[in-house]
Amino acid sequence: MDKSQENSPTLVDSFRLVPVIEIEPFPYMAKGRSYPADSSAASDPAAWAAYWRESLADSNIEGVVPIRDGSWLVPTESFKEETQEVLEAVLSGLWKHHKVEVTDISSAGFSGGGIVLMDHEGTIWLQPSCCGDLGSLKDWGGLVNSPPESWNMLWIGHPWVYARHERGRIIFSDQTESNDPAEEVFTVPLARLKSELALAHQELIRFSSHVESAMTAYGYSGDVTRTVKQFCGVAENFPFS
């Protein structure tokens, strides 16, 4: 990140919004598998990445790739028709771990997730934090339509961020758990953000069809369409579709 002008947020004009789900290792790991207790994901991402992959492999889940080493956030675009069995294994393991009845799948969404803002060089500028979920895309949509110049909280989990309009751009603050905006960190073109929101929502619709198939395979017999929209954060009348 360019710190040459500390009071001026960095312009990120080429970026993607990537919907992600959090796949925690705990529902899948073999009994007795230990985590790298002497390090953190930030200090030793390779060790934590290996622990995560090996935990999933304990349940025969392989080929799942996170957004970066040490992260448990996986792009929804990873799950396609040819990897449907992997998604079904991920979801059934999650539901069984939480002892969710087939009739009540809607109460147990993914462990977490949301939207990652990543530039085309692979730098992650913003990602979901604790308690984030795919439904946060609606909050991103609300941000675009918020009053110009005023700071608005963008819920990505906690800590969260604030954002505001300024001359055709959206400025994002650093993460905070305060009621006031933190330091301004980066800014993106408003027009580009709108187009990326539309693409992200289309991705959630695509992904939801695979989740619906997984729910059916698991034995869910309720209102699948309604439940899958809730589960995947698909918004009704999303303004940027």
Secondary structure by P-SEA (a helix, b strand, c coil): ccccccccccccccccbbbbbbbbccccccccccccccccccccaaaaaaaaaaaaaaacccccccccccccccccccccccaaaaaaaaaaaaaaaacccccccccccccccccccccccccccccccccccccaaaaaaaaaaccccbbbbbccccccbbbbbcccbbbbcccccccccccccccccaaaaaaaaaaaaaaaaaaaaaaaaaaaaaccccaaaaaaaaaaccccccccc
